[in-house]
Amino acid sequence: MTGDITAYIESFDSEPGYLDWAAFGPLSPVVRSEVHADAELLGTGRRSSVDLVNEHVDQSRTHAASVLGVPAEQIVIQPSTSHGLQQAIYGLSGTLLLSRAEYPALTIAAARAEAALGTLRAAWLEPEHGFMTPDAVRDALTDEVTAVAVSLVDFRTGYRADLGALRDVIGDRLLIVDAIQGLGVVDADYGVADVVCANGYKWLRAGRGTGVASYSQRAVDRLAPCSPATPELPTGCPWMRCPSHRRMLGRSSSRRPIRSLRRAWEVPSTRSTMSVWPRSPRPSRRGRPA
Ligand SMILES: Cc1ncc(COP(=O)(O)O)c(C=O)c1O
């Protein structure tokens, strides 16, 4: 064990005094060497090499599952935390309770989904100090609330949400957790959450693009699939003729859902999103802040 700890400490080979882990964790030596090795394999174009790298994806799911304490089948590898949260929030119907002080990965997704899709209402909470305590959530719950979204660790204050206590308060509603500021550094009962999204580029020192999301069976049952990346289609079935694909698109006979989805992914520009995340002043053409 001492040996493991020593090797672990020695792996921190970035500039001495580096403290900005909540923003970005300098990549660990093992991550750097694995990335280089995989890049070489992918550079060959050989089927066997590409398959070998693909196997690493399955291994990552297993590792992520063991860190989160959930079955590997619940894990999806994602480009980022925000991608995982968007799937959860755009796929949700009903009312989502969340704090106005959350990181924009939650607030902007909720505001855009509400404005663009018409299936979700955002119920904004302004808890004291931005702390999503079980009491604050209990006081704000109504029968309409179908889900509660929360950061495991608040990005400004470091306040840590008590997931178990939140689960007790919200009952059967979906619990959606942005865990990026906690994954790898705090022990949490991830198993009580329905959606857990995080990324490895902070405390795990794994670099960008190492996002992960876990969706419980309850989440899978209640969220409409809305990621265009990997719909579950039978292998070899031409998309436009594939029954499950047509069924998915044909939920509404018009093209409206697709148009709505496209609008939801637009760069935030409406007043509703600006009110939750003010933009910093930008230089005007003449060099003065606009
Ligand atoms: C609380 C929180 N959520 C989400 C993000 C964004 O994560 P990602 O880049 O993986 O989408 C950050 C980044 O700082 C964050 O602090």
The ligand as an ORCA input file, in Angstrom:
! r2SCAN-3c Opt
* xyz 0 1
  C     -19.976     21.927    -12.050
  C     -19.525     21.822    -13.464
  N     -20.321     21.207    -14.361
  C     -19.945     21.057    -15.653
  C     -18.744     21.551    -16.090
  C     -18.406     21.396    -17.552
  O     -17.997     20.091    -17.761
  P     -17.737     19.536    -19.244
  O     -16.652     20.380    -19.818
  O     -17.313     18.130    -19.011
  O     -19.013     19.646    -19.972
  C     -17.865     22.180    -15.205
  C     -16.573     22.707    -15.665
  O     -15.896     23.442    -14.989
  C     -18.268     22.319    -13.845
  O     -17.496     22.901    -12.934
*
